[in-house]
Amino acid sequence: MASNDAIEQAKWDVMSANHILAREEVLDGYGHVSLRHPTNPQHFFLSRSRSPELVTVEDIMEFTLDGDTVGNDDRPPYLERFIHGSIFKARPDVMSVVHSHQVDVVPYSISSVPLQPVWHQACSIGSHLPVWDIHDKFGDTNLLVANLAQGEDLAAALGRNKVALMRGHGFAAAGNHLQEAVSMSIYLPKNARILTTAKLLGGSVTVATPGEVEKAGVVRPEQPAFQRGWEYWLKRAGVKPRH
């Protein structure tokens, strides 16, 4: 019974994360958020192909790490589910993945200017955000991660980092838990806007030091300060508590 409740809670959490990220303008009609299965780490949960703002608990599908549908669920999945499965496969520590096309981040995926943390709220993104270019290995594509080989190449570029930018596309964020992945994905675009604004002012820009990133970048969902923010996001998204 406890196992079933954990699964139902996981599906509810994925639904909630979709609504939060849509409300915070990280996801629009596209993009997605996943969660590793709570009792089977070789599987993960992800919505069927649907606009994040409209996702319900019933929309959540189960996949293997190769992106195959579990069971007889014949609903159309997201094409880019391979982003999630490949990162889960390469990183056993990752419990949740977000993929977004957020426009404030994209300029840093096509520029030689690195995206770095400059705001304490965004230190969870880490000091280094690698840029993955699908063209390097796969030539001319539609820039979508449409198969396992492309997903695995992206996961390799991510390495041990928290976020990988995807050239001309968006980003993938990998969290140790759902709350971290969601939080990073909300503060990453805001950090990008702050950094862009600072650079437009001219002069030098001070970025967070590695020590500051280490101290300020830990997301602890159990702490009251984080719970306050999570409740705020749930309220703004119109998501009511499960129980």
ChimeraX attribute file (.defattr): number of C-alpha atoms within 10 A of each C-alpha:
attribute: neighborCount
match mode: 1-to-1
recipient: residues
	/A:1	6
	/A:2	7
	/A:3	10
	/A:4	11
	/A:5	10
	/A:6	14
	/A:7	16
	/A:8	14
	/A:9	15
	/A:10	22
	/A:11	25
	/A:12	18
	/A:13	18
	/A:14	26
	/A:15	25
	/A:16	26
	/A:17	29
	/A:18	29
	/A:19	25
	/A:20	27
	/A:21	26
	/A:22	21
	/A:23	18
	/A:24	15
	/A:25	14
	/A:26	26
	/A:27	25
	/A:28	18
	/A:29	11
	/A:30	17
	/A:31	24
	/A:32	30
	/A:33	27
	/A:34	32
	/A:35	27
	/A:36	28
	/A:37	21
	/A:38	18
	/A:39	12
	/A:40	9
	/A:41	15
	/A:42	16
	/A:43	22
	/A:44	27
	/A:45	23
	/A:46	25
	/A:47	27
	/A:48	23
	/A:49	20
	/A:50	17
	/A:51	17
	/A:52	25
	/A:53	20
	/A:54	12
	/A:55	19
	/A:56	18
	/A:57	16
	/A:58	11
	/A:59	17
	/A:60	21
	/A:61	22
	/A:62	23
	/A:63	24
	/A:64	21
	/A:65	23
	/A:66	21
	/A:67	23
	/A:68	14
	/A:69	18
	/A:70	13
	/A:71	9
	/A:72	6
	/A:73	12
	/A:74	10
	/A:75	12
	/A:76	12
	/A:77	21
	/A:78	17
	/A:79	14
	/A:80	20
	/A:81	27
	/A:82	26
	/A:83	29
	/A:84	32
	/A:85	28
	/A:86	24
	/A:87	27
	/A:88	27
	/A:89	18
	/A:90	16
	/A:91	17
	/A:92	12
	/A:93	14
	/A:94	22
	/A:95	23
	/A:96	26
	/A:97	29
	/A:98	27
	/A:99	28
	/A:100	24
	/A:101	20
	/A:102	21
	/A:103	16
	/A:104	17
	/A:105	24
	/A:106	20
	/A:107	20
	/A:108	22
	/A:109	23
	/A:110	16
	/A:111	12
	/A:112	9
	/A:113	10
	/A:114	15
	/A:115	24
	/A:116	22
	/A:117	29
	/A:118	20
	/A:119	19
	/A:120	16
	/A:121	19
	/A:122	24
	/A:123	26
	/A:124	25
	/A:125	29
	/A:126	20
	/A:127	23
	/A:128	17
	/A:129	22
	/A:130	19
	/A:131	24
	/A:132	22
	/A:133	20
	/A:134	22
	/A:135	12
	/A:136	8
	/A:137	10
	/A:138	12
	/A:139	10
	/A:140	9
	/A:141	10
	/A:142	10
	/A:143	15
	/A:144	14
	/A:145	21
	/A:146	16
	/A:147	16
	/A:148	18
	/A:149	16
	/A:150	19
	/A:151	24
	/A:152	21
	/A:153	20
	/A:154	24
	/A:155	26
	/A:156	16
	/A:157	19
	/A:158	25
	/A:159	15
	/A:160	14
	/A:161	17
	/A:162	23
	/A:163	29
	/A:164	25
	/A:165	28
	/A:166	28
	/A:167	19
	/A:168	20
	/A:169	23
	/A:170	22
	/A:171	25
	/A:172	25
	/A:173	28
	/A:174	31
	/A:175	25
	/A:176	16
	/A:177	18
	/A:178	24
	/A:179	20
	/A:180	24
	/A:181	29
	/A:182	24
	/A:183	24
	/A:184	26
	/A:185	29
	/A:186	20
	/A:187	21
	/A:188	28
	/A:189	19
	/A:190	17
	/A:191	24
	/A:192	23
	/A:193	15
	/A:194	16
	/A:195	21
	/A:196	17
	/A:197	11
	/A:198	15
	/A:199	12
	/A:200	9
	/A:201	10
	/A:202	8
	/A:203	7
	/A:204	8
	/A:205	11
	/A:206	11
	/A:207	16
	/A:208	19
	/A:209	14
	/A:210	15
	/A:211	10
	/A:212	14
	/A:213	22
	/A:214	14
	/A:215	12
	/A:216	17
	/A:217	21
	/A:218	13
	/A:219	19
	/A:220	13
	/A:221	16
	/A:222	8
	/A:223	9
	/A:224	10
	/A:225	10
	/A:226	15
	/A:227	14
	/A:228	11
	/A:229	13
	/A:230	17
	/A:231	14
	/A:232	13
	/A:233	20
	/A:234	18
	/A:235	13
	/A:236	13
	/A:237	19
	/A:238	13
	/A:239	15
	/A:240	10
	/A:241	10
	/A:242	9
	/A:243	3
